[in-house]
Amino acid sequence: MTLRRERTLLQLAVALACIVPLTASITGIALGARWLQPAPAVDMDSHFRYLSGLFLVMGLGFASCVPAIERKSGRLRLLGAMVVVGGLARLVSLSQIGTPSIGHVTGLAIELGVVPAILGWQTRVAHLYRMRGE
């Protein structure tokens, strides 16, 4: 198999693999947890733990940006975009279902306020470092 052919097959595999998370996420944002209903408790627990695993990796990803943060713009922006889009999805829930508990409202404030501010600040610091040639 040629390298070009292998690359094309890999691209196809990744594109096909995107269908499930894209469909599930869009459905989840639009319908909330009700699209999983009636789900046995074991399914809800599985889903909750899966999402917790994603949060763990996001947290580790953010932590990995701390050293040399002025050079981690791409990684920080990708992680930040994940958080902001999650916050926008949470905002959909708030508008459709109602105000959640204080912990979730605090999360919303961090997702749509603190994280964008940090992204802007990191952009400024990175720009200043580039201007100084550091």
NUZANU-365328 format. One record per residue: residue number from 1; x, y, z of N, C-alpha, C in turn. Coordinates in pm, 1 decimal, always signed. Example, Ala and Ser with C-alpha at 12.3 -4.5 7.8 and 13.67 -1.06 7.14 Angstrom:
<nodes>
> i  n.X  n.Y  n.Z  ca.X  ca.Y  ca.Z  c.X  c.Y  c.Z
> 1  +1319.0  -569.0  +780.0  +1230.0  -450.0  +780.0  +1320.0  -330.0  +780.0
> 2  +1285.0  -225.0  +708.0  +1367.0  -106.0  +714.0  +1290.0  +3.0  +787.0
</nodes>
This chain:
<nodes>
> i  n.X  n.Y  n.Z  ca.X  ca.Y  ca.Z  c.X  c.Y  c.Z
> 1  +85.1  -116.1  +0.0  +0.0  +0.0  +0.0  +90.8  +123.9  +0.0
> 2  +52.4  +220.3  -79.3  +131.4  +343.8  -85.9  +101.5  +430.4  +37.6
> 3  +193.4  +518.9  +66.4  +174.4  +609.7  +179.1  +53.3  +699.0  +156.4
> 4  +35.4  +744.8  +35.2  -80.1  +829.4  +2.8  -211.1  +753.8  +26.0
> 5  -215.1  +628.2  -14.1  -335.7  +546.0  +3.5  -363.1  +523.3  +152.5
> 6  -256.9  +495.1  +227.3  -273.1  +473.5  +370.5  -324.2  +600.0  +439.3
> 7  -269.9  +714.9  +397.6  -316.1  +843.4  +451.4  -463.6  +863.3  +421.9
> 8  -505.6  +836.0  +300.9  -645.5  +851.2  +261.0  -735.6  +759.8  +342.7
> 9  -693.6  +636.5  +363.8  -773.0  +543.0  +444.2  -782.1  +589.8  +589.7
> 10  -673.1  +642.6  +643.1  -675.1  +696.3  +778.9  -771.1  +814.7  +787.5
> 11  -766.4  +903.0  +688.4  -858.1  +1017.4  +686.7  -1003.1  +969.3  +683.3
> 12  -1031.3  +869.9  +603.5  -1166.3  +815.1  +593.9  -1209.3  +753.9  +727.0
> 13  -1120.3  +679.2  +790.5  -1152.7  +617.0  +919.2  -1182.6  +722.8  +1025.0
> 14  -1102.1  +827.4  +1030.0  -1124.9  +933.9  +1127.8  -1254.7  +1007.6  +1097.2
> 15  -1278.9  +1036.1  +970.4  -1403.2  +1103.8  +932.2  -1524.7  +1020.2  +972.0
> 16  -1520.7  +890.8  +948.0  -1632.7  +803.5  +986.1  -1645.9  +795.1  +1137.9
> 17  -1533.0  +791.0  +1207.9  -1536.8  +783.3  +1353.6  -1596.1  +909.7  +1414.9
> 18  -1592.3  +1020.7  +1344.3  -1648.9  +1146.3  +1394.4  -1800.9  +1145.3  +1395.9
> 19  -1861.8  +1059.2  +1319.4  -2007.4  +1060.2  +1305.7  -2076.5  +1037.0  +1439.5
> 20  -2031.4  +938.8  +1516.0  -2097.6  +906.7  +1642.7  -2087.1  +1020.7  +1743.1
> 21  -1966.3  +1071.9  +1775.1  -1963.8  +1179.4  +1874.7  -2032.1  +1307.0  +1827.2
> 22  -2022.7  +1338.4  +1698.8  -2090.3  +1458.0  +1649.1  -2241.6  +1443.8  +1659.4
> 23  -2293.2  +1329.5  +1620.5  -2437.8  +1305.3  +1628.1  -2484.8  +1303.2  +1773.1
> 24  -2412.4  +1231.9  +1858.5  -2452.0  +1222.9  +1999.3  -2444.5  +1359.4  +2067.5
> 25  -2341.2  +1437.1  +2037.1  -2327.5  +1566.5  +2103.2  -2434.8  +1664.9  +2057.8
> 26  -2461.6  +1669.0  +1930.3  -2565.4  +1759.8  +1879.8  -2702.0  +1719.7  +1935.9
> 27  -2729.3  +1590.0  +1938.8  -2855.5  +1541.5  +1995.7  -2862.3  +1573.6  +2144.0
> 28  -2751.0  +1553.1  +2215.1  -2746.8  +1582.7  +2358.1  -2768.1  +1729.6  +2387.4
> 29  -2709.0  +1817.2  +2305.6  -2728.1  +1961.6  +2325.5  -2873.2  +1999.6  +2297.4
> 30  -2928.0  +1946.0  +2191.1  -3064.0  +1982.0  +2151.4  -3170.1  +1925.5  +2246.2
> 31  -3151.3  +1801.4  +2293.0  -3255.4  +1734.1  +2370.5  -3221.8  +1714.6  +2517.8
> 32  -3098.1  +1739.4  +2556.4  -3059.2  +1713.7  +2694.4  -3057.1  +1564.3  +2722.6
> 33  -3066.4  +1528.8  +2848.8  -3056.9  +1387.9  +2889.4  -3178.2  +1305.8  +2846.4
> 34  -3286.5  +1372.6  +2808.5  -3407.3  +1296.0  +2774.0  -3388.6  +1205.9  +2653.3
> 35  -3288.7  +1233.4  +2567.8  -3268.1  +1145.7  +2452.6  -3213.9  +1009.6  +2495.7
> 36  -3162.1  +1001.7  +2618.0  -3114.1  +874.1  +2671.1  -3222.9  +799.7  +2747.8
> 37  -3339.2  +861.7  +2764.6  -3444.9  +802.8  +2846.4  -3531.2  +707.7  +2765.4
> 38  -3586.4  +606.4  +2822.6  -3556.5  +564.5  +2959.0  -3427.2  +482.8  +2959.3
> 39  -3330.1  +529.7  +3029.3  -3202.1  +460.2  +3036.4  -3186.5  +396.3  +3173.7
> 40  -3139.9  +274.4  +3174.9  -3111.4  +213.5  +3305.3  -3002.5  +293.9  +3377.8
> 41  -3005.2  +287.1  +3508.7  -2905.6  +360.5  +3587.5  -2764.1  +326.3  +3544.5
> 42  -2741.4  +203.5  +3504.7  -2606.8  +162.3  +3463.8  -2562.3  +238.9  +3338.6
> 43  -2654.3  +268.3  +3247.1  -2620.7  +345.5  +3127.8  -2589.7  +491.0  +3163.1
> 44  -2670.6  +549.6  +3250.7  -2645.9  +687.4  +3292.2  -2512.7  +698.0  +3366.7
> 45  -2482.9  +599.0  +3451.7  -2356.5  +598.3  +3523.3  -2239.8  +586.0  +3425.1
> 46  -2254.2  +501.2  +3326.7  -2150.2  +483.4  +3225.4  -2124.7  +614.0  +3150.9
> 47  -2232.0  +680.1  +3112.3  -2219.8  +805.9  +3039.2  -2155.1  +913.3  +3127.6
> 48  -2198.2  +922.5  +3252.3  -2143.2  +1020.2  +3345.7  -1993.7  +997.6  +3366.2
> 49  -1954.1  +873.2  +3383.9  -1811.6  +843.0  +3405.9  -1729.2  +868.7  +3280.2
> 50  -1786.0  +841.9  +3164.1  -1716.5  +872.1  +3038.5  -1689.8  +1022.4  +3028.4
> 51  -1792.8  +1102.7  +3052.6  -1776.1  +1247.7  +3048.5  -1676.4  +1294.5  +3154.4
> 52  -1676.3  +1230.6  +3270.5  -1579.4  +1264.9  +3374.2  -1437.2  +1234.2  +3327.4
> 53  -1420.2  +1127.2  +3251.9  -1289.1  +1096.0  +3194.1  -1244.6  +1203.1  +3096.5
> 54  -1338.3  +1253.1  +3016.5  -1305.1  +1361.6  +2924.4  -1263.9  +1487.0  +3001.1
> 55  -1336.3  +1517.7  +3109.3  -1301.5  +1633.7  +3192.0  -1163.0  +1616.9  +3252.9
> 56  -1130.3  +1494.8  +3293.8  -998.4  +1468.9  +3351.6  -888.4  +1502.1  +3251.0
> 57  -904.4  +1455.0  +3128.8  -803.0  +1481.3  +3026.4  -798.3  +1630.4  +2992.4
> 58  -913.8  +1697.0  +2989.0  -913.8  +1841.2  +2965.9  -837.1  +1913.2  +3076.3
> 59  -860.9  +1874.8  +3200.6  -790.1  +1935.7  +3312.0  -639.4  +1913.2  +3302.8
> 60  -599.8  +1792.0  +3268.1  -457.7  +1763.1  +3249.7  -401.3  +1842.3  +3131.8
> 61  -481.7  +1857.9  +3028.1  -438.9  +1938.2  +2912.9  -415.6  +2082.8  +2951.5
> 62  -507.0  +2139.8  +3029.1  -488.2  +2277.0  +3077.3  -362.8  +2285.0  +3165.0
> 63  -345.4  +2187.5  +3254.5  -228.1  +2187.8  +3342.7  -98.9  +2179.8  +3261.5
> 64  -101.8  +2107.4  +3149.8  +18.4  +2095.2  +3067.2  +54.5  +2226.6  +2997.6
> 65  -36.8  +2321.0  +2997.4  -10.6  +2452.0  +2936.6  +60.4  +2546.9  +3032.4
> 66  +61.1  +2516.1  +3160.4  +117.8  +2608.5  +3258.9  +266.5  +2634.5  +3233.3
> 67  +349.8  +2530.1  +3220.0  +489.8  +2559.0  +3186.5  +496.4  +2616.7  +3044.7
> 68  +569.2  +2721.5  +3027.6  +586.2  +2785.0  +2895.7  +451.1  +2821.0  +2833.3
> 69  +361.9  +2877.2  +2913.2  +226.6  +2908.5  +2866.6  +226.8  +3001.1  +2746.0
> 70  +330.5  +3082.8  +2733.5  +339.0  +3175.7  +2620.3  +354.8  +3102.4  +2487.2
> 71  +391.4  +2974.2  +2490.6  +408.8  +2896.3  +2366.8  +299.8  +2791.0  +2347.1
> 72  +197.3  +2792.5  +2428.8  +93.2  +2688.5  +2423.4  -39.4  +2741.3  +2369.3
> 73  -35.0  +2841.0  +2282.2  -157.8  +2905.0  +2233.2  -253.5  +2807.0  +2167.3
> 74  -204.5  +2724.0  +2077.3  -292.5  +2632.0  +2005.2  -363.5  +2535.4  +2097.3
> 75  -287.1  +2473.8  +2186.9  -345.4  +2377.8  +2280.9  -446.3  +2447.1  +2372.2
> 76  -407.6  +2563.6  +2425.4  -495.7  +2635.7  +2517.0  -624.7  +2678.8  +2446.6
> 77  -614.2  +2723.0  +2323.4  -733.9  +2764.3  +2248.8  -826.4  +2647.2  +2219.9
> 78  -769.3  +2532.4  +2184.3  -852.9  +2414.4  +2160.1  -926.3  +2373.8  +2287.6
> 79  -852.5  +2364.9  +2398.3  -915.8  +2329.5  +2524.6  -1018.2  +2434.4  +2565.7
> 80  -982.9  +2561.3  +2548.2  -1075.8  +2669.1  +2581.8  -1202.0  +2663.5  +2498.2
> 81  -1186.5  +2632.9  +2370.3  -1304.2  +2620.7  +2283.0  -1395.0  +2508.7  +2330.9
> 82  -1335.7  +2399.0  +2376.9  -1415.7  +2288.2  +2429.6  -1497.4  +2333.7  +2549.8
> 83  -1434.6  +2410.2  +2637.7  -1502.9  +2458.3  +2757.7  -1612.2  +2558.1  +2721.0
> 84  -1583.2  +2651.9  +2632.2  -1681.7  +2753.7  +2594.9  -1801.5  +2689.8  +2524.7
> 85  -1777.6  +2597.5  +2433.8  -1889.5  +2530.4  +2366.4  -1970.7  +2450.5  +2467.5
> 86  -1902.7  +2387.6  +2563.2  -1975.6  +2319.3  +2670.6  -2060.5  +2416.8  +2750.3
> 87  -2007.0  +2535.6  +2775.9  -2083.8  +2638.1  +2846.5  -2203.9  +2684.8  +2766.4
> 88  -2185.5  +2698.8  +2635.9  -2299.5  +2736.6  +2551.0  -2406.4  +2627.8  +2552.7
> 89  -2364.2  +2502.2  +2552.7  -2460.1  +2391.9  +2562.4  -2531.7  +2396.1  +2697.5
> 90  -2457.2  +2428.5  +2803.8  -2518.4  +2440.5  +2936.7  -2619.4  +2555.2  +2937.4
> 91  -2588.7  +2662.3  +2863.5  -2679.4  +2776.8  +2853.3  -2809.6  +2735.8  +2782.9
> 92  -2800.4  +2648.3  +2684.2  -2921.2  +2595.2  +2619.3  -3007.7  +2524.7  +2723.4
> 93  -2945.4  +2444.1  +2807.4  -3020.4  +2374.7  +2912.9  -3087.7  +2473.9  +3005.7
> 94  -3014.6  +2576.1  +3045.2  -3070.5  +2677.3  +3135.3  -3193.6  +2742.6  +3072.4
> 95  -3185.2  +2773.7  +2943.5  -3297.4  +2841.3  +2877.7  -3415.4  +2747.3  +2852.4
> 96  -3388.7  +2618.7  +2831.4  -3496.9  +2524.8  +2800.5  -3556.8  +2457.5  +2923.8
> 97  -3473.3  +2429.1  +3022.3  -3517.8  +2349.4  +3136.7  -3530.1  +2432.2  +3263.6
> 98  -3439.1  +2527.7  +3281.8  -3441.2  +2610.9  +3401.5  -3303.6  +2623.5  +3462.9
> 99  -3296.0  +2702.8  +3566.9  -3169.5  +2730.2  +3633.2  -3126.8  +2609.7  +3717.0
> 100  -3006.3  +2561.2  +3694.0  -2957.1  +2446.8  +3771.7  -2904.1  +2492.8  +3908.4
> 101  -2848.0  +2400.7  +3983.0  -2792.5  +2431.1  +4115.0  -2674.2  +2527.3  +4102.9
> 102  -2634.3  +2582.9  +4215.8  -2529.2  +2684.2  +4219.6  -2397.4  +2632.8  +4161.8
> 103  -2366.3  +2507.1  +4181.3  -2243.1  +2451.6  +4125.6  -2240.7  +2459.3  +3973.8
> 104  -2353.7  +2432.4  +3912.6  -2362.0  +2437.7  +3766.6  -2365.2  +2581.7  +3715.9
> 105  -2428.6  +2670.2  +3790.8  -2428.5  +2812.3  +3754.3  -2286.0  +2868.0  +3764.8
> 106  -2214.1  +2825.8  +3867.5  -2073.2  +2865.7  +3881.3  -1991.7  +2813.1  +3764.1
> 107  -2016.1  +2688.0  +3726.9  -1949.2  +2631.5  +3609.4  -1977.3  +2712.8  +3485.1
> 108  -2100.9  +2753.4  +3467.7  -2139.8  +2834.7  +3352.6  -2063.4  +2966.8  +3351.0
> 109  -2050.2  +3029.7  +3466.3  -1975.7  +3156.2  +3474.5  -1828.4  +3135.4  +3438.3
> 110  -1771.9  +3025.6  +3482.5  -1632.1  +2995.5  +3448.6  -1619.9  +2967.8  +3298.8
> 111  -1711.2  +2888.6  +3246.3  -1705.9  +2848.2  +3105.1  -1721.6  +2965.2  +3009.3
> 112  -1810.7  +3058.0  +3043.0  -1839.1  +3167.9  +2950.0  -1777.1  +3300.6  +2991.4
> 113  -1714.4  +3305.6  +3107.8  -1651.6  +3428.2  +3153.5  -1502.5  +3412.9  +3178.8
> 114  -1468.4  +3327.2  +3273.4  -1328.8  +3311.8  +3315.1  -1242.4  +3254.1  +3203.6
> 115  -1286.6  +3146.9  +3141.5  -1203.6  +3083.2  +3037.6  -1179.5  +3176.7  +2919.0
> 116  -1281.2  +3244.9  +2864.7  -1250.9  +3340.4  +2757.2  -1153.6  +3449.7  +2801.7
> 117  -1164.8  +3495.3  +2926.2  -1072.2  +3597.0  +2976.3  -929.5  +3542.5  +2981.9
> 118  -914.0  +3420.1  +3027.8  -781.0  +3357.6  +3031.7  -725.4  +3341.9  +2891.0
> 119  -809.6  +3303.5  +2796.3  -763.6  +3289.4  +2657.4  -714.8  +3423.3  +2602.5
> 120  -788.6  +3530.2  +2631.1  -745.5  +3662.2  +2587.1  -615.4  +3704.3  +2652.5
> 121  -601.7  +3675.6  +2779.3  -480.8  +3710.1  +2853.4  -360.7  +3633.3  +2799.1
> 122  -380.5  +3502.7  +2774.1  -271.2  +3422.3  +2719.6  -229.9  +3473.4  +2582.5
> 123  -325.9  +3515.8  +2500.6  -295.3  +3571.2  +2369.3  -208.2  +3695.3  +2384.0
> 124  -241.0  +3780.0  +2479.2  -162.3  +3901.6  +2504.0  -20.0  +3867.4  +2547.0
> 125  -6.9  +3776.1  +2643.5  +125.4  +3737.2  +2693.1  +207.0  +3672.8  +2581.6
> 126  +145.4  +3585.3  +2504.1  +216.9  +3519.9  +2392.6  +264.7  +3623.4  +2291.6
> 127  +179.3  +3720.5  +2261.3  +215.7  +3825.8  +2167.0  +334.4  +3907.7  +2219.8
> 128  +331.1  +3943.5  +2345.6  +440.1  +4020.6  +2405.1  +570.7  +3941.6  +2403.5
> 129  +565.6  +3812.2  +2431.4  +685.7  +3729.2  +2425.0  +740.9  +3721.8  +2282.7
> 130  +650.8  +3707.3  +2185.0  +696.2  +3702.7  +2044.3  +761.0  +3834.3  +2003.6
> 131  +703.8  +3946.3  +2046.3  +759.2  +4077.7  +2011.3  +899.4  +4095.6  +2069.4
> 132  +924.6  +4039.8  +2185.3  +1054.6  +4052.3  +2249.6  +1153.6  +3946.5  +2200.4
> 133  +1104.5  +3854.5  +2118.4  +1190.1  +3748.5  +2066.4  +1225.7  +3643.1  +2169.4
> 134  +1144.0  +3625.9  +2267.7  +1170.7  +3526.7  +2374.0  +1097.3  +3397.9  +2348.9
</nodes>
